[in-house]
Amino acid sequence: MTCPKCAHANPKRFGTYGARKIQRYRCRDCGATFSPAQPKPLGRHTTPVEDASRAMLLLCEGMSVRSVSRMTGLHKNTILRLTRTLGDKAANVFNATVRNVSACQVECDEVWAFCGSKMKNVPPDKRGVWGDVWTWTAIDAETKLIVSYRVGPRSPRLAYDLMIDLASRLSTRIQLTTDGLYWYPHAVERAFGIDVDYAVLAKRYAETPQGRYSPPRLISTTKEVIRGNPDPAHISTSFVERQNLTMRMCLRRFTRLTNGFSKSMAHHAAMVSFYFAFYNFCRVHQTLRVTPAMEAGIADHVWSVAELVQAA
């Protein structure tokens, strides 16, 4: 062991530090205190791959950050830093691998959450930083693969971004179904032109009493063909809405009536990115008995979380 300050080669042991009891040394010549350089298997993080993988798996199985901290022994700030790093890199894995998807029926929807506080309670100094955040998803109804997603406001720009990204990832003409959100038809037209069979499934709900938290009662549905020749039997948003439920069950940030909601928009987006990569490549679908990525032909085995973490 050599002192990094004076290059003296005979330091003495000088205790340990940290939860992992890393050895500290003191130079006999200049008195400098130092420790050996620690391996960083995950970029700037010294957390072992096994510990990081376990933490991210628990986050994807419905646990809160503090619960994961208690289960793994990792500090909550370490978990949050890992979420940012691995979430951002998982987005790159998703972007590189989910390409040339051969799909037949695709369903799109958006699911609500909030960051910091609900929109009506956002203080003036937090406007634009806190408030409602929507996750826009496009799922292949047959393989259950998440083909595209976006995180942000409920706006025409996000609808357009989702459709442009979806069109860029497909290799076949699809039948597309969305809900009755009025931004979708124009976004689909700009992204696909005439190369799509597109229909809208509009749903009408009963009036919800003020203060009621349960979902409103569905009164009726209306199928409307917008473009092409979609098969009426497959005009549905059932699979993407079921995926919305899965996401709410698997990510504590989406669970209603808790204090586990996101406090940072960047961490929220990063966690969603990691979850979708986990869902596509690591999570075996109970009906398919393989992962969506395997069913879609873009993976040949079930990825472990460690494999996803290291790929990211």
C-alpha positions as CSV (number, residue, x, y, z in Angstrom):
1,M,0.0,0.0,0.0
2,T,1.5,3.4,-1.1
3,C,0.5,6.8,0.3
4,P,-1.1,8.8,-2.5
5,K,0.4,12.0,-1.1
6,C,4.1,11.3,-0.4
7,A,4.4,7.8,-2.0
8,H,5.6,6.3,1.3
9,A,5.3,2.5,1.1
10,N,4.8,1.5,4.7
11,P,1.5,2.9,6.1
12,K,-0.1,1.6,9.2
13,R,-3.7,0.4,9.7
14,F,-6.0,3.2,11.0
15,G,-9.4,1.7,11.7
16,T,-12.3,1.1,9.3
17,Y,-15.2,3.1,8.0
18,G,-18.6,2.5,6.4
19,A,-21.1,-0.3,6.7
20,R,-18.7,-2.6,4.8
21,K,-15.8,-1.9,7.2
22,I,-13.4,-0.6,4.6
23,Q,-9.8,-0.5,5.9
24,R,-8.3,2.9,6.5
25,Y,-4.6,3.6,6.6
26,R,-2.4,6.4,7.9
27,C,1.0,7.2,6.4
28,R,3.9,6.9,8.9
29,D,5.8,9.7,7.1
30,C,3.3,12.5,6.3
31,G,0.4,11.5,8.5
32,A,-2.1,11.4,5.6
33,T,-5.1,9.2,6.0
34,F,-6.4,7.2,3.0
35,S,-8.0,3.9,1.9
36,P,-7.6,1.7,-1.1
37,A,-9.6,2.6,-4.2
38,Q,-12.9,0.7,-4.2
39,P,-14.3,-1.1,-7.2
40,K,-17.2,0.6,-9.0
41,P,-19.0,-2.1,-10.9
42,L,-21.9,0.2,-11.7
43,G,-20.3,3.3,-13.1
44,R,-19.8,5.7,-10.2
45,H,-21.4,3.4,-7.6
46,T,-19.4,1.2,-5.3
47,T,-22.5,-0.8,-4.4
48,P,-22.0,-4.5,-5.4
49,V,-24.1,-5.7,-8.4
50,E,-25.9,-8.3,-6.2
51,D,-27.0,-5.7,-3.7
52,A,-28.1,-3.2,-6.4
53,S,-30.0,-6.0,-8.3
54,R,-31.9,-7.0,-5.1
55,A,-32.8,-3.4,-4.4
56,M,-34.1,-2.7,-7.9
57,L,-36.0,-6.0,-7.9
58,L,-37.8,-5.0,-4.6
59,L,-38.6,-1.6,-6.0
60,C,-40.2,-3.3,-9.0
61,E,-42.2,-5.6,-6.7
62,G,-44.2,-2.9,-4.9
63,M,-41.9,-1.9,-2.1
64,S,-41.1,1.7,-1.1
65,V,-37.6,3.1,-0.9
66,R,-37.5,3.0,2.9
67,S,-38.8,-0.6,2.9
68,V,-36.1,-1.6,0.5
69,S,-33.5,0.2,2.7
70,R,-34.7,-1.9,5.7
71,M,-34.6,-5.1,3.8
72,T,-31.2,-4.6,2.1
73,G,-29.3,-2.5,4.6
74,L,-28.6,0.1,1.8
75,H,-29.1,3.7,2.7
76,K,-32.1,5.3,1.1
77,N,-30.0,7.9,-0.6
78,T,-27.9,5.1,-2.1
79,I,-31.1,3.5,-3.4
80,L,-32.3,6.8,-4.9
81,R,-28.9,7.3,-6.6
82,L,-29.0,3.8,-8.0
83,T,-32.6,4.4,-9.3
84,R,-31.4,7.5,-11.2
85,T,-28.3,5.8,-12.7
86,L,-29.9,2.4,-13.5
87,G,-33.2,3.9,-14.7
88,D,-31.5,6.2,-17.1
89,K,-29.3,3.4,-18.5
90,A,-32.3,1.0,-18.7
91,A,-34.0,3.5,-20.9
92,N,-31.0,3.1,-23.3
93,V,-31.3,-0.7,-23.2
94,F,-35.0,-0.4,-24.0
95,N,-34.3,2.1,-26.8
96,A,-31.6,-0.2,-28.3
97,T,-33.4,-3.5,-28.1
98,V,-37.1,-2.8,-28.7
99,R,-36.8,-2.3,-32.4
100,N,-38.3,-3.8,-35.6
101,V,-41.2,-5.2,-33.5
102,S,-43.6,-7.4,-35.5
103,A,-46.9,-6.6,-34.0
104,C,-50.5,-7.0,-35.1
105,Q,-52.7,-5.2,-32.5
106,V,-51.3,-2.3,-30.3
107,E,-53.2,-0.6,-27.6
108,C,-52.4,2.8,-26.1
109,D,-53.4,4.5,-22.9
110,E,-52.1,6.9,-20.2
111,V,-52.0,6.4,-16.5
112,W,-52.0,9.2,-13.9
113,A,-49.7,9.7,-10.9
114,F,-48.3,12.8,-9.2
115,C,-45.0,14.1,-8.0
116,G,-44.6,16.1,-4.8
117,S,-48.3,16.9,-4.5
118,K,-51.5,16.7,-6.5
119,M,-51.9,19.6,-9.0
120,K,-54.5,21.5,-6.9
121,N,-52.1,21.6,-3.9
122,V,-48.9,22.6,-5.7
123,P,-47.3,25.7,-4.1
124,P,-46.5,28.6,-6.4
125,D,-42.7,28.0,-6.2
126,K,-43.1,24.4,-7.2
127,R,-45.3,24.9,-10.3
128,G,-43.7,23.1,-13.3
129,V,-41.7,20.8,-10.9
130,W,-44.5,19.1,-8.9
131,G,-48.0,18.1,-9.9
132,D,-49.6,15.6,-12.1
133,V,-47.4,13.3,-14.2
134,W,-48.8,10.8,-16.8
135,T,-47.2,7.6,-18.1
136,W,-48.2,7.0,-21.7
137,T,-47.8,3.4,-22.9
138,A,-48.2,1.3,-26.0
139,I,-48.5,-2.4,-25.6
140,D,-48.6,-5.3,-28.1
141,A,-51.9,-7.1,-27.3
142,E,-50.5,-10.5,-28.3
143,T,-47.0,-10.6,-26.8
144,K,-47.8,-8.1,-24.0
145,L,-44.5,-6.3,-24.9
146,I,-44.3,-2.6,-24.0
147,V,-43.4,-1.2,-27.4
148,S,-43.2,2.5,-26.4
149,Y,-43.7,4.8,-23.5
150,R,-43.4,8.4,-22.5
151,V,-43.5,10.1,-19.1
152,G,-44.7,13.7,-18.7
153,P,-47.8,15.9,-18.8
154,R,-51.1,15.0,-20.4
155,S,-50.6,17.2,-23.5
156,P,-50.8,17.0,-27.3
157,R,-47.0,17.1,-27.5
158,L,-46.7,13.8,-25.4
159,A,-49.4,12.1,-27.5
160,Y,-47.4,13.1,-30.7
161,D,-44.1,11.9,-29.2
162,L,-45.6,8.6,-28.2
163,M,-47.0,7.9,-31.7
164,I,-43.8,9.0,-33.5
165,D,-41.7,6.7,-31.2
166,L,-44.2,3.9,-31.6
167,A,-44.1,4.1,-35.4
168,S,-40.3,4.1,-35.4
169,R,-40.2,0.8,-33.5
170,L,-42.6,-1.2,-35.7
171,S,-41.8,-3.3,-38.7
172,T,-45.4,-4.2,-39.7
173,R,-48.7,-2.5,-40.3
174,I,-50.8,-2.6,-37.1
175,Q,-54.3,-2.2,-35.8
176,L,-54.2,0.5,-33.2
177,T,-56.7,1.2,-30.5
178,T,-56.7,4.2,-28.2
179,D,-59.2,5.7,-25.8
180,G,-61.3,8.8,-26.6
181,L,-58.6,11.4,-25.7
182,Y,-59.0,14.0,-28.4
183,W,-55.3,14.4,-29.1
184,Y,-54.8,10.9,-30.3
185,P,-56.3,11.0,-33.8
186,H,-54.2,13.9,-35.0
187,A,-51.1,12.4,-33.5
188,V,-51.7,9.0,-35.2
189,E,-52.3,10.7,-38.5
190,R,-49.0,12.6,-38.3
191,A,-47.0,9.5,-37.1
192,F,-48.5,6.8,-39.3
193,G,-50.3,8.6,-42.2
194,I,-52.5,6.1,-44.0
195,D,-50.3,3.1,-43.0
196,V,-52.5,2.0,-40.0
197,D,-55.8,0.5,-39.1
198,Y,-56.9,2.9,-36.3
199,A,-60.0,2.9,-34.1
200,V,-61.1,4.7,-30.9
201,L,-62.8,3.0,-28.0
202,A,-64.7,5.8,-26.2
203,K,-66.0,5.1,-22.7
204,R,-68.7,6.9,-20.9
205,Y,-68.8,6.9,-17.1
206,A,-71.4,7.8,-14.5
207,E,-71.1,11.0,-12.5
208,T,-68.7,10.4,-9.6
209,P,-69.9,11.8,-6.2
210,Q,-67.5,14.4,-4.8
211,G,-65.0,13.0,-2.4
212,R,-65.4,9.4,-3.7
213,Y,-62.1,7.6,-4.3
214,S,-63.4,4.4,-6.0
215,P,-63.4,4.2,-9.8
216,P,-66.5,5.5,-11.5
217,R,-69.1,3.2,-13.0
218,L,-68.8,2.5,-16.7
219,I,-72.1,3.2,-18.5
220,S,-71.3,2.5,-22.2
221,T,-68.6,2.1,-24.8
222,T,-68.5,3.3,-28.4
223,K,-66.2,1.9,-31.1
224,E,-65.3,4.4,-33.8
225,V,-63.2,3.6,-36.9
226,I,-60.9,6.5,-37.6
227,R,-58.7,5.2,-40.4
228,G,-58.1,2.0,-42.4
229,N,-60.0,-1.2,-41.8
230,P,-59.6,-2.4,-38.1
231,D,-61.2,-5.7,-37.0
232,P,-64.1,-4.8,-34.7
233,A,-63.4,-7.8,-32.6
234,H,-60.0,-6.4,-31.6
235,I,-61.0,-2.8,-30.9
236,S,-60.1,-2.9,-27.3
237,T,-58.0,-1.3,-24.6
238,S,-58.3,-4.1,-22.1
239,F,-54.7,-5.2,-22.2
240,V,-53.2,-1.8,-21.8
241,E,-55.6,-1.0,-18.9
242,R,-54.6,-4.3,-17.2
243,Q,-51.0,-3.2,-17.7
244,N,-51.8,0.0,-15.9
245,L,-53.1,-2.0,-13.0
246,T,-49.9,-4.1,-13.0
247,M,-47.8,-1.0,-12.9
248,R,-49.8,0.5,-10.0
249,M,-49.4,-2.8,-8.1
250,C,-45.6,-3.1,-8.8
251,L,-44.5,0.5,-8.3
252,R,-45.2,2.1,-4.9
253,R,-44.9,5.5,-6.5
254,F,-48.2,4.8,-8.3
255,T,-50.2,3.4,-5.4
256,R,-53.1,5.6,-4.4
257,L,-53.7,7.0,-0.9
258,T,-50.2,6.5,0.4
259,N,-47.2,8.7,1.1
260,G,-45.0,6.7,-1.2
261,F,-45.5,9.0,-4.2
262,S,-42.6,10.4,-6.1
263,K,-40.9,13.6,-4.7
264,S,-38.7,14.1,-7.8
265,M,-39.8,14.0,-11.4
266,A,-36.3,12.7,-12.5
267,H,-36.5,9.8,-10.1
268,H,-40.1,9.1,-11.2
269,A,-39.1,8.9,-14.8
270,A,-36.0,6.8,-14.1
271,M,-38.0,4.3,-12.1
272,V,-40.6,4.0,-14.8
273,S,-37.9,3.4,-17.4
274,F,-36.3,0.6,-15.2
275,Y,-39.7,-1.0,-14.6
276,F,-40.6,-1.2,-18.3
277,A,-37.2,-2.8,-19.1
278,F,-37.7,-5.2,-16.1
279,Y,-41.3,-6.0,-17.3
280,N,-40.2,-6.7,-20.9
281,F,-37.1,-8.8,-20.2
282,C,-37.1,-10.1,-16.6
283,R,-40.7,-10.7,-15.5
284,V,-42.3,-13.9,-16.7
285,H,-45.9,-13.3,-17.8
286,Q,-48.2,-15.8,-16.2
287,T,-50.3,-16.4,-19.3
288,L,-47.4,-16.5,-21.8
289,R,-45.1,-18.4,-19.4
290,V,-42.2,-16.5,-20.9
291,T,-41.2,-12.8,-20.8
292,P,-42.9,-10.4,-23.3
293,A,-39.5,-9.9,-25.0
294,M,-39.1,-13.6,-25.5
295,E,-42.7,-13.9,-26.9
296,A,-41.9,-11.0,-29.3
297,G,-38.7,-12.6,-30.5
298,I,-36.3,-9.9,-29.2
299,A,-34.8,-12.0,-26.4
300,D,-33.9,-15.7,-26.2
301,H,-34.0,-16.2,-22.4
302,V,-35.3,-14.7,-19.2
303,W,-33.0,-12.0,-18.1
304,S,-32.0,-11.9,-14.5
305,V,-32.2,-8.5,-12.8
306,A,-28.4,-8.6,-12.4
307,E,-28.1,-9.1,-16.2
308,L,-30.4,-6.1,-16.8
309,V,-28.4,-4.0,-14.2
310,Q,-25.1,-4.8,-15.9
311,A,-26.5,-4.4,-19.4
312,A,-27.7,-0.9,-18.3
